[in-house]
């Protein structure tokens, strides 16, 4: 029951957020559920690894540094005017 409520709710939320027709959001609902499941799984793995780490603060610091480097790289690419290929629906 809870999964059904999540799928229906996320479908309507997706349609509303991206101004998509409800049919498109409904077709993408399995993808949303799969991605959410994968993110939840890897989030739990990360939390378990952090819990088992001998130096959890150092692990968090490394993760934050990596994320900051990725954000800086994205800003540099955007400011340099480099157009990365992308495909729309």
Backbone as JSON Lines, residues from 0, in Angstrom:
{"i":0,"aa":"X","n":[0.82,-1.19,0.0],"ca":[0.0,0.0,0.0],"c":[0.86,1.26,0.0]}
{"i":1,"aa":"X","n":[1.93,1.23,0.81],"ca":[2.8,2.4,0.91],"c":[3.53,2.66,-0.41]}
{"i":2,"aa":"X","n":[3.93,1.6,-1.1],"ca":[4.61,1.76,-2.38],"c":[3.65,2.37,-3.41]}
{"i":3,"aa":"X","n":[2.42,1.93,-3.4],"ca":[1.42,2.47,-4.33],"c":[1.21,3.96,-4.1]}
{"i":4,"aa":"X","n":[1.1,4.34,-2.85],"ca":[0.93,5.76,-2.52],"c":[2.15,6.56,-2.98]}
{"i":5,"aa":"X","n":[3.36,5.99,-2.79],"ca":[4.58,6.66,-3.23],"c":[4.6,6.83,-4.74]}
{"i":6,"aa":"X","n":[4.26,5.78,-5.47],"ca":[4.3,5.84,-6.94],"c":[3.29,6.85,-7.46]}
{"i":7,"aa":"X","n":[2.08,6.82,-6.96],"ca":[1.05,7.75,-7.43],"c":[1.42,9.18,-7.04]}
{"i":8,"aa":"X","n":[1.87,9.36,-5.81],"ca":[2.26,10.7,-5.37],"c":[3.44,11.25,-6.14]}
{"i":9,"aa":"X","n":[4.45,10.41,-6.38],"ca":[5.62,10.89,-7.12],"c":[5.27,11.16,-8.58]}
{"i":10,"aa":"X","n":[4.33,10.41,-9.13],"ca":[3.89,10.65,-10.51],"c":[3.24,12.02,-10.62]}
{"i":11,"aa":"X","n":[2.33,12.33,-9.72],"ca":[1.68,13.64,-9.75],"c":[2.68,14.76,-9.46]}
{"i":12,"aa":"X","n":[3.59,14.53,-8.52],"ca":[4.61,15.53,-8.19],"c":[5.53,15.78,-9.38]}
{"i":13,"aa":"X","n":[5.94,14.72,-10.05],"ca":[6.8,14.84,-11.22],"c":[6.1,15.61,-12.33]}
{"i":14,"aa":"X","n":[4.84,15.29,-12.56],"ca":[4.07,15.99,-13.6],"c":[3.93,17.48,-13.25]}
{"i":15,"aa":"X","n":[3.7,17.78,-12.01],"ca":[3.54,19.16,-11.59],"c":[4.86,19.93,-11.63]}
{"i":16,"aa":"X","n":[5.96,19.33,-11.13],"ca":[7.25,20.01,-11.08],"c":[7.79,20.35,-12.46]}
{"i":17,"aa":"X","n":[7.67,19.4,-13.39],"ca":[8.25,19.6,-14.72],"c":[7.24,20.05,-15.75]}
{"i":18,"aa":"X","n":[6.02,20.31,-15.34],"ca":[4.94,20.73,-16.24],"c":[4.77,19.74,-17.39]}
{"i":19,"aa":"X","n":[4.85,18.46,-17.04],"ca":[4.67,17.39,-18.01],"c":[3.23,16.95,-18.03]}
{"i":20,"aa":"X","n":[2.79,16.4,-19.14],"ca":[1.47,15.75,-19.14],"c":[1.51,14.55,-18.17]}
{"i":21,"aa":"X","n":[0.39,14.24,-17.61],"ca":[0.33,13.14,-16.64],"c":[0.71,11.81,-17.28]}
{"i":22,"aa":"X","n":[0.46,11.67,-18.58],"ca":[0.82,10.43,-19.27],"c":[2.33,10.24,-19.28]}
{"i":23,"aa":"X","n":[3.07,11.29,-19.59],"ca":[4.54,11.19,-19.61],"c":[5.07,10.86,-18.22]}
{"i":24,"aa":"X","n":[4.54,11.53,-17.21],"ca":[4.98,11.25,-15.84],"c":[4.63,9.82,-15.45]}
{"i":25,"aa":"X","n":[3.47,9.34,-15.91],"ca":[3.08,7.96,-15.62],"c":[4.0,6.96,-16.29]}
{"i":26,"aa":"X","n":[4.43,7.28,-17.5],"ca":[5.36,6.38,-18.19],"c":[6.73,6.36,-17.52]}
{"i":27,"aa":"X","n":[7.11,7.47,-16.92],"ca":[8.4,7.55,-16.25],"c":[8.34,7.11,-14.79]}
{"i":28,"aa":"X","n":[7.17,6.77,-14.28],"ca":[7.03,6.38,-12.87],"c":[7.92,5.19,-12.5]}
{"i":29,"aa":"X","n":[8.01,4.14,-13.33],"ca":[8.92,3.04,-12.96],"c":[10.38,3.48,-12.88]}
{"i":30,"aa":"X","n":[10.77,4.42,-13.72],"ca":[12.14,4.92,-13.66],"c":[12.36,5.67,-12.35]}
{"i":31,"aa":"X","n":[11.37,6.47,-11.95],"ca":[11.48,7.22,-10.7],"c":[11.59,6.27,-9.52]}
{"i":32,"aa":"X","n":[10.79,5.22,-9.52],"ca":[10.84,4.24,-8.43],"c":[12.2,3.54,-8.41]}
{"i":33,"aa":"X","n":[12.71,3.17,-9.58],"ca":[14.0,2.49,-9.65],"c":[15.13,3.39,-9.17]}
{"i":34,"aa":"X","n":[15.14,4.64,-9.62],"ca":[16.19,5.57,-9.21],"c":[16.11,5.84,-7.71]}
{"i":35,"aa":"X","n":[14.9,6.0,-7.2],"ca":[14.73,6.22,-5.76],"c":[15.23,5.02,-4.98]}
{"i":36,"aa":"X","n":[14.93,3.83,-5.46],"ca":[15.41,2.62,-4.79],"c":[16.92,2.52,-4.79]}
{"i":37,"aa":"X","n":[17.53,2.84,-5.93],"ca":[18.99,2.8,-6.02],"c":[19.62,3.84,-5.09]}
{"i":38,"aa":"X","n":[19.05,5.05,-5.08],"ca":[19.58,6.08,-4.19],"c":[19.42,5.7,-2.71]}
{"i":39,"aa":"X","n":[18.29,5.11,-2.38],"ca":[18.08,4.67,-0.99],"c":[19.07,3.58,-0.62]}
{"i":40,"aa":"X","n":[19.29,2.63,-1.53],"ca":[20.24,1.54,-1.26],"c":[21.64,2.09,-1.02]}
{"i":41,"aa":"X","n":[22.12,2.95,-1.94],"ca":[23.47,3.47,-1.79],"c":[23.58,4.43,-0.62]}
{"i":42,"aa":"X","n":[22.48,5.09,-0.27],"ca":[22.49,5.91,0.93],"c":[22.67,5.08,2.19]}
{"i":43,"aa":"X","n":[21.98,3.94,2.23],"ca":[22.14,3.04,3.37],"c":[23.55,2.44,3.41]}
{"i":44,"aa":"X","n":[24.1,2.11,2.25],"ca":[25.47,1.61,2.19],"c":[26.45,2.66,2.72]}
{"i":45,"aa":"X","n":[26.24,3.91,2.3],"ca":[27.12,4.99,2.76],"c":[27.02,5.19,4.27]}
{"i":46,"aa":"X","n":[25.79,5.15,4.78],"ca":[25.62,5.31,6.24],"c":[26.26,4.17,7.0]}
{"i":47,"aa":"X","n":[26.1,2.95,6.5],"ca":[26.71,1.8,7.16],"c":[28.24,1.89,7.12]}
{"i":48,"aa":"X","n":[28.77,2.3,5.97],"ca":[30.22,2.45,5.84],"c":[30.73,3.54,6.77]}
{"i":49,"aa":"X","n":[29.98,4.61,6.87],"ca":[30.36,5.7,7.77],"c":[30.34,5.23,9.22]}
{"i":50,"aa":"X","n":[29.34,4.44,9.55],"ca":[29.23,3.91,10.9],"c":[30.39,2.98,11.24]}
{"i":51,"aa":"X","n":[30.85,2.2,10.26],"ca":[31.92,1.24,10.49],"c":[33.31,1.83,10.3]}
{"i":52,"aa":"X","n":[33.4,3.06,9.82],"ca":[34.7,3.66,9.54],"c":[35.45,3.95,10.84]}
{"i":53,"aa":"X","n":[36.78,3.81,10.75],"ca":[37.59,4.1,11.93],"c":[37.7,5.61,12.16]}
{"i":54,"aa":"X","n":[37.62,6.39,11.07],"ca":[37.67,7.85,11.17],"c":[36.49,8.44,10.4]}
{"i":55,"aa":"X","n":[35.31,8.46,10.99],"ca":[34.13,8.94,10.25],"c":[34.21,10.41,9.85]}
{"i":56,"aa":"X","n":[34.82,11.24,10.66],"ca":[34.92,12.67,10.31],"c":[35.8,12.86,9.07]}
{"i":57,"aa":"X","n":[36.87,12.07,8.97],"ca":[37.72,12.17,7.8],"c":[36.98,11.69,6.54]}
{"i":58,"aa":"X","n":[36.16,10.65,6.68],"ca":[35.38,10.15,5.54],"c":[34.38,11.2,5.07]}
{"i":59,"aa":"X","n":[33.73,11.87,6.01],"ca":[32.78,12.93,5.65],"c":[33.52,14.09,5.0]}
{"i":60,"aa":"X","n":[34.68,14.44,5.53],"ca":[35.46,15.54,4.96],"c":[35.88,15.23,3.52]}
{"i":61,"aa":"X","n":[36.31,14.01,3.26],"ca":[36.7,13.63,1.9],"c":[35.49,13.7,0.97]}
{"i":62,"aa":"X","n":[34.34,13.23,1.42],"ca":[33.14,13.27,0.59],"c":[32.74,14.71,0.27]}
{"i":63,"aa":"X","n":[32.82,15.59,1.26],"ca":[32.48,17.0,1.04],"c":[33.45,17.64,0.07]}
{"i":64,"aa":"X","n":[34.74,17.35,0.21],"ca":[35.75,17.9,-0.7],"c":[35.49,17.44,-2.13]}
{"i":65,"aa":"X","n":[35.16,16.17,-2.32],"ca":[34.87,15.65,-3.66],"c":[33.65,16.37,-4.25]}
{"i":66,"aa":"X","n":[32.6,16.55,-3.47],"ca":[31.41,17.26,-3.96],"c":[31.72,18.71,-4.31]}
{"i":67,"aa":"X","n":[32.53,19.36,-3.5],"ca":[32.9,20.75,-3.79],"c":[33.71,20.83,-5.09]}
{"i":68,"aa":"X","n":[34.62,19.88,-5.3],"ca":[35.4,19.85,-6.54],"c":[34.49,19.65,-7.74]}
{"i":69,"aa":"X","n":[33.49,18.77,-7.62],"ca":[32.56,18.56,-8.72],"c":[31.74,19.81,-9.02]}
{"i":70,"aa":"X","n":[31.3,20.51,-7.99],"ca":[30.53,21.74,-8.19],"c":[31.4,22.81,-8.84]}
{"i":71,"aa":"X","n":[32.65,22.93,-8.39],"ca":[33.55,23.91,-8.99],"c":[33.81,23.58,-10.45]}
{"i":72,"aa":"X","n":[34.0,22.3,-10.76],"ca":[34.21,21.89,-12.15],"c":[32.99,22.23,-13.0]}
{"i":73,"aa":"X","n":[31.82,22.03,-12.46],"ca":[30.59,22.37,-13.2],"c":[30.5,23.87,-13.45]}
{"i":74,"aa":"X","n":[30.84,24.67,-12.47],"ca":[30.8,26.12,-12.63],"c":[31.82,26.57,-13.66]}
{"i":75,"aa":"X","n":[33.02,25.99,-13.62],"ca":[34.06,26.35,-14.59],"c":[33.62,26.0,-16.0]}
{"i":76,"aa":"X","n":[33.05,24.82,-16.19],"ca":[32.59,24.41,-17.51],"c":[31.47,25.33,-17.99]}
{"i":77,"aa":"X","n":[30.57,25.7,-17.11],"ca":[29.47,26.58,-17.49],"c":[29.98,27.98,-17.84]}
{"i":78,"aa":"X","n":[30.91,28.49,-17.06],"ca":[31.44,29.85,-17.3],"c":[32.31,29.9,-18.55]}
{"i":79,"aa":"X","n":[32.96,28.79,-18.88],"ca":[33.82,28.75,-20.06],"c":[33.02,28.7,-21.35]}
{"i":80,"aa":"X","n":[31.73,28.48,-21.23],"ca":[30.88,28.45,-22.4],"c":[30.93,27.14,-23.16]}
{"i":81,"aa":"X","n":[31.38,26.1,-22.49],"ca":[31.45,24.78,-23.12],"c":[30.06,24.18,-23.1]}
{"i":82,"aa":"X","n":[29.54,23.85,-24.27],"ca":[28.22,23.25,-24.37],"c":[28.35,21.73,-24.38]}
{"i":83,"aa":"X","n":[27.9,21.11,-23.33],"ca":[27.92,19.66,-23.28],"c":[26.67,19.14,-24.01]}
{"i":84,"aa":"X","n":[26.81,18.06,-24.74],"ca":[25.63,17.54,-25.45],"c":[24.6,17.01,-24.48]}
{"i":85,"aa":"X","n":[23.36,17.28,-24.81],"ca":[22.25,16.74,-24.01],"c":[21.08,16.51,-24.95]}
{"i":86,"aa":"X","n":[20.24,15.6,-24.55],"ca":[19.08,15.29,-25.36],"c":[17.82,15.51,-24.54]}
{"i":87,"aa":"X","n":[16.85,16.12,-25.16],"ca":[15.58,16.35,-24.5],"c":[14.56,15.31,-24.9]}
{"i":88,"aa":"X","n":[13.42,15.41,-24.31],"ca":[12.36,14.44,-24.63],"c":[11.7,14.79,-25.93]}
